[in-house]
Amino acid sequence: MAFPLEAVPNFSEGRDRATIDAIGRALARGARVLDVHADPDHHRSVFTLAGDEDELVGALLTGIACASERIDLRAHEGAHPRIGVADVVPLVGVRPDDMGRARTGALELARRIGEELELPVFLYGELGAARGPAFFREGGSAALAQRIESGELTPDRGPAELDPATGAVLVGARRPLVAFNVNLRTDDVDVARAIAAIVREKGGGFLGVRALGFALPSRGLVQVSMNVEDPDRVELHEVVARVRAEAAARGVETAGSELVGLLPAGAAAAASRDALGLDDLDASRLLEVRLLDD
């Protein structure tokens, strides 16, 4: 039996519990829903699904259709940048050998979103000339509509125009990453933005780390929000230690961390290895991983 793939669709709704639950039920008709992370300040929900290619494509189509019916981007305000009701939809090859299946599934999903749901689709990452989500999100959905109208960008699948209520969908295939946030005990978002600029790769920080600073008004905090795109090469505890050190240098305390979605076993082992002083601890020493492999 083939090892399951993962999908991590991000929907532009983090406040209306009825809508979040409806999307979850739609996704669960075709695949296993392993986790839901909803944030009212980001105004965004991240679902983690598991299944084979066909199961995930069917489940994601149903979930995106539900989101398109219930979410109106014209009335959407949130900290996280977005260009669609289903903003980014990656299929994930949990093991390196599964990346071919993830790519095949992502391309089929993109085709069906464009043809059946009639939403513009942009391919990102290795399926889209190495352009990441930030390339498409710059300026928001209004700016994206102008870029399409001017001919700068053309959707890879679906209609060549943007409905302002539903926007576009970013579809890709990738390896597992860690989405991880560190909250800071201040309401000064410039502090979070400054630290994000230091720790992200683009600013000379950690390899494969993407980071942004956000305000969290409902909690009176700010946040350094990070994607660690290659957790095998970056030690999570080192990233957190750098964020804490930069915050302390600015006279700010940290206020806990958040994991968005699920943590790959290798990343968990690496973090535990440092904390416990076990130099030989890796994913192969984790009980549940060995039981699954055997």
Backbone torsions as a table, in degrees:
resi	resn	phi	psi	omega
1	MET	NA	134.3	-178.0
2	ALA	-66.6	144.6	177.0
3	PHE	-68.2	139.2	-178.3
4	PRO	-62.6	149.6	166.3
5	LEU	-90.7	165.1	176.0
6	GLU	-114.5	149.1	169.1
7	ALA	-132.3	142.6	-176.2
8	VAL	-131.6	70.7	-179.7
9	PRO	-71.9	139.4	177.8
10	ASN	-111.2	120.9	-178.5
11	PHE	-110.9	144.7	-175.4
12	SER	-84.7	62.0	175.1
13	GLU	-156.3	120.7	178.9
14	GLY	-133.8	10.4	-174.7
15	ARG	-123.0	-37.1	-176.5
16	ASP	-86.6	102.8	-175.4
17	ARG	-60.8	-35.4	-179.0
18	ALA	-63.3	-41.5	179.3
19	THR	-69.5	-42.6	178.6
20	ILE	-60.0	-44.2	179.6
21	ASP	-65.9	-37.9	179.9
22	ALA	-64.7	-42.2	176.9
23	ILE	-63.6	-41.4	178.4
24	GLY	-61.2	-42.3	178.4
25	ARG	-64.8	-39.4	179.2
26	ALA	-63.8	-43.3	179.0
27	LEU	-65.2	-38.6	-175.7
28	ALA	-70.2	-12.6	177.4
29	ARG	-67.7	-23.6	-176.2
30	GLY	-122.2	-15.0	-176.0
31	ALA	-147.8	168.9	176.6
32	ARG	-82.8	127.2	175.0
33	VAL	-92.4	113.1	-175.5
34	LEU	-92.0	-27.4	-174.8
35	ASP	-162.2	149.2	173.8
36	VAL	-134.4	126.5	176.7
37	HIS	-122.3	110.7	-179.3
38	ALA	-113.1	135.2	-178.2
39	ASP	-131.3	120.5	-176.9
40	PRO	-71.0	-29.5	179.7
41	ASP	-75.3	-44.1	173.7
42	HIS	-68.5	-23.7	-174.3
43	HIS	53.9	58.8	-169.8
44	ARG	-157.7	144.2	174.3
45	SER	-126.5	135.1	179.9
46	VAL	-114.6	119.3	179.0
47	PHE	-103.6	143.1	173.8
48	THR	-115.0	122.0	-176.9
49	LEU	-119.3	158.5	174.2
50	ALA	-137.9	144.0	178.5
51	GLY	168.5	-179.5	173.8
52	ASP	-83.9	179.1	-174.7
53	GLU	-57.6	-48.6	-176.6
54	ASP	-65.1	-41.3	179.5
55	GLU	-62.0	-44.6	-177.4
56	LEU	-68.5	-41.6	179.3
57	VAL	-60.9	-46.1	179.5
58	GLY	-63.8	-43.5	-179.4
59	ALA	-65.0	-43.1	-178.2
60	LEU	-66.8	-38.5	176.3
61	LEU	-59.8	-44.4	-179.7
62	THR	-65.4	-41.5	179.3
63	GLY	-66.4	-41.1	179.3
64	ILE	-67.2	-38.9	177.0
65	ALA	-61.4	-41.9	178.2
66	CYS	-62.6	-45.4	-180.0
67	ALA	-62.2	-38.3	-179.2
68	SER	-65.2	-30.7	179.5
69	GLU	-78.5	-29.3	-169.2
70	ARG	-106.4	-17.7	-174.9
71	ILE	-113.1	137.0	176.5
72	ASP	-122.0	109.8	-177.7
73	LEU	-60.7	-25.6	-178.2
74	ARG	-65.6	-20.6	179.2
75	ALA	-109.7	16.7	-173.1
76	HIS	-100.6	127.8	173.0
77	GLU	-135.1	124.6	179.3
78	GLY	-160.4	164.4	-175.9
79	ALA	-69.4	-33.7	-173.1
80	HIS	-81.4	133.8	176.2
81	PRO	-65.6	149.1	-178.2
82	ARG	-159.6	156.4	176.5
83	ILE	-130.2	8.7	178.9
84	GLY	-163.6	164.0	176.3
85	VAL	-65.3	-36.8	168.0
86	ALA	-107.2	91.2	-164.4
87	ASP	-70.6	-53.7	-179.2
88	VAL	-138.6	134.8	-174.7
89	VAL	-134.5	91.1	177.8
90	PRO	-94.2	143.6	165.5
91	LEU	-99.6	137.1	-168.4
92	VAL	-120.2	125.0	170.4
93	GLY	-85.8	106.3	-174.8
94	VAL	-63.4	-36.8	176.2
95	ARG	-109.9	150.6	-178.5
96	PRO	-53.3	-37.6	-177.7
97	ASP	-68.1	-13.9	-177.0
98	ASP	-93.6	0.4	-176.2
99	MET	-66.4	-32.2	177.4
100	GLY	-62.2	-41.7	177.1
101	ARG	-65.0	-38.9	179.0
102	ALA	-63.6	-42.1	179.2
103	ARG	-64.5	-44.6	179.8
104	THR	-61.6	-45.0	179.7
105	GLY	-64.2	-40.0	-179.3
106	ALA	-65.0	-40.7	179.3
107	LEU	-66.8	-38.2	177.0
108	GLU	-67.6	-40.0	177.2
109	LEU	-61.6	-45.7	179.6
110	ALA	-59.1	-43.5	179.6
111	ARG	-60.8	-45.5	-175.9
112	ARG	-73.0	-33.6	174.8
113	ILE	-61.3	-44.8	-179.5
114	GLY	-66.6	-42.7	-175.0
115	GLU	-82.3	-44.8	-172.6
116	GLU	-89.4	-38.0	-179.3
117	LEU	-97.5	-10.4	177.7
118	GLU	54.7	45.4	174.3
119	LEU	-111.9	141.1	175.2
120	PRO	-65.4	138.8	-179.0
121	VAL	-125.3	132.8	171.6
122	PHE	-114.8	132.6	174.6
123	LEU	-85.4	138.7	-179.2
124	TYR	-128.6	172.4	-179.6
125	GLY	68.9	-142.8	-176.7
126	GLU	-68.9	-17.3	175.5
127	LEU	-84.5	-13.3	-173.5
128	GLY	-129.6	53.3	176.4
129	ALA	56.1	32.6	176.4
130	ALA	64.7	15.5	176.9
131	ARG	-83.7	129.3	-178.2
132	GLY	-88.4	173.3	179.1
133	PRO	-54.2	-35.6	-178.0
134	ALA	-60.5	-31.9	178.9
135	PHE	-60.3	-39.2	-177.8
136	PHE	-84.8	-29.7	-175.2
137	ARG	-80.8	-13.4	-175.0
138	GLU	-56.7	118.6	-178.7
139	GLY	87.7	-5.9	178.0
140	GLY	82.0	-172.6	-174.7
141	SER	-67.5	-32.5	178.6
142	ALA	-63.9	-43.4	178.1
143	ALA	-66.4	-37.4	178.4
144	LEU	-63.3	-41.0	177.8
145	ALA	-59.2	-41.0	178.8
146	GLN	-67.0	-38.0	179.3
147	ARG	-66.8	-34.6	176.0
148	ILE	-69.6	-45.4	-177.5
149	GLU	-63.1	-35.8	-178.9
150	SER	-77.5	-11.7	-178.1
151	GLY	90.6	1.1	178.0
152	GLU	-64.0	-39.5	179.7
153	LEU	-127.1	145.6	174.5
154	THR	-129.6	127.2	178.5
155	PRO	-54.6	144.0	178.6
156	ASP	-74.8	-27.7	177.4
157	ARG	-144.1	155.7	174.6
158	GLY	83.7	-172.6	-175.4
159	PRO	-65.3	152.2	-178.1
160	ALA	-93.8	37.1	174.3
161	GLU	-151.6	157.0	-173.8
162	LEU	-108.2	124.9	170.9
163	ASP	-79.4	121.6	-176.4
164	PRO	-62.8	-19.0	-179.9
165	ALA	-80.3	-33.3	-174.0
166	THR	-114.3	-25.4	177.8
167	GLY	69.2	-151.4	-177.2
168	ALA	-118.9	170.8	179.5
169	VAL	-122.6	132.5	173.8
170	LEU	-97.7	123.0	-177.7
171	VAL	-120.7	134.8	179.7
172	GLY	-151.2	177.9	174.3
173	ALA	-132.6	135.5	-176.1
174	ARG	-153.8	170.4	169.9
175	ARG	-81.4	167.1	178.0
176	PRO	-60.9	142.0	172.3
177	LEU	-128.3	172.8	176.1
178	VAL	-114.7	119.2	173.7
179	ALA	-96.9	117.8	-165.7
180	PHE	-144.1	132.2	-178.3
181	ASN	-121.2	143.0	171.9
182	VAL	-119.4	123.6	-178.9
183	ASN	-91.7	145.3	-178.1
184	LEU	-120.4	140.5	-175.0
185	ARG	-84.8	70.1	175.9
186	THR	-159.8	161.0	174.3
187	ASP	-105.2	10.4	-179.6
188	ASP	-89.7	98.8	-175.3
189	VAL	-66.6	-21.2	178.3
190	ASP	-63.5	-29.0	177.0
191	VAL	-64.9	-46.6	179.4
192	ALA	-63.8	-40.6	-179.8
193	ARG	-65.7	-38.9	179.7
194	ALA	-65.5	-41.6	179.8
195	ILE	-69.2	-40.5	177.5
196	ALA	-58.3	-40.4	-179.8
197	ALA	-64.7	-29.3	-179.1
198	ILE	-78.7	-41.0	-172.9
199	VAL	-84.7	-20.8	-177.4
200	ARG	-77.3	153.8	-176.8
201	GLU	-57.7	-41.3	-176.9
202	LYS	-59.4	-26.8	179.4
203	GLY	-95.9	10.5	-178.8
204	GLY	91.3	12.9	-179.7
205	GLY	-87.9	-134.9	-173.0
206	PHE	-79.5	141.0	179.7
207	LEU	-60.4	132.5	175.1
208	GLY	72.7	12.5	178.6
209	VAL	-100.0	125.1	173.1
210	ARG	-107.7	133.9	-174.2
211	ALA	-144.7	142.0	175.2
212	LEU	-136.1	157.2	175.2
213	GLY	-108.7	132.0	-177.2
214	PHE	-129.9	152.1	169.2
215	ALA	-88.8	144.0	176.8
216	LEU	-119.5	78.6	-173.1
217	PRO	-58.4	-35.4	-176.8
218	SER	-67.2	-19.2	-178.8
219	ARG	-112.9	-5.7	-178.3
220	GLY	67.5	27.9	-177.7
221	LEU	-125.3	174.2	166.9
222	VAL	-124.8	169.4	-170.6
223	GLN	-142.7	138.2	166.5
224	VAL	-97.3	109.0	-174.8
225	SER	-101.8	126.1	-171.5
226	MET	-131.0	144.7	163.9
227	ASN	-112.1	119.4	175.4
228	VAL	-97.3	101.7	-168.0
229	GLU	-80.0	-18.0	177.3
230	ASP	-134.7	77.9	-175.3
231	PRO	-66.0	-11.7	175.4
232	ASP	-75.3	-20.1	-176.3
233	ARG	-108.4	-12.6	-177.2
234	VAL	-122.9	127.3	178.3
235	GLU	-82.4	119.0	-176.2
236	LEU	-59.4	-39.2	-177.5
237	HIS	-64.8	-28.3	177.7
238	GLU	-71.8	-37.5	177.6
239	VAL	-64.2	-46.4	-179.9
240	VAL	-63.1	-41.2	179.5
241	ALA	-61.6	-38.1	179.4
242	ARG	-68.1	-41.3	177.7
243	VAL	-61.0	-45.1	-179.6
244	ARG	-62.9	-41.5	-179.2
245	ALA	-65.1	-42.2	180.0
246	GLU	-67.6	-36.4	177.0
247	ALA	-65.6	-45.5	-179.8
248	ALA	-61.4	-36.9	179.3
249	ALA	-64.6	-20.4	178.5
250	ARG	-102.8	10.2	177.9
251	GLY	74.3	27.1	-175.7
252	VAL	-120.5	136.5	175.6
253	GLU	-89.9	152.2	172.1
254	THR	-83.2	155.5	-176.4
255	ALA	-128.0	43.2	177.1
256	GLY	92.4	169.2	-179.0
257	SER	-125.0	161.9	178.9
258	GLU	-132.8	136.4	172.0
259	LEU	-100.6	126.3	177.9
260	VAL	-100.8	114.6	-175.3
261	GLY	84.9	-149.1	-174.5
262	LEU	-111.9	155.3	-175.8
263	LEU	-101.2	124.1	175.7
264	PRO	-58.2	145.2	-176.4
265	ALA	-59.4	-37.7	-179.5
266	GLY	-62.8	-38.8	179.2
267	ALA	-68.5	-38.8	177.9
268	ALA	-64.1	-41.4	179.7
269	ALA	-64.9	-41.1	-179.1
270	ALA	-63.9	-42.4	179.0
271	ALA	-64.9	-40.7	179.5
272	SER	-69.6	-34.1	-179.5
273	ARG	-57.8	-44.8	-179.1
274	ASP	-70.2	-42.5	-177.2
275	ALA	-66.2	-35.4	-175.3
276	LEU	-97.4	-9.4	-178.4
277	GLY	72.3	27.4	179.5
278	LEU	-99.7	95.6	-172.2
279	ASP	-64.7	-25.2	-175.7
280	ASP	-100.2	13.1	-178.3
281	LEU	-80.7	121.1	172.9
282	ASP	-141.1	-174.3	-175.3
283	ALA	-60.7	-28.5	-179.0
284	SER	-68.0	-14.4	179.9
285	ARG	-96.2	2.9	178.9
286	LEU	-88.7	127.8	-173.0
287	LEU	-55.6	-51.4	-174.9
288	GLU	-64.1	-35.9	178.7
289	VAL	-64.9	-44.8	179.6
290	ARG	-64.9	-38.4	178.7
291	LEU	-64.1	-39.4	178.2
292	LEU	-67.7	-41.6	-178.8
293	ASP	-66.8	-33.6	-177.5
294	ASP	-81.5	NA	NA
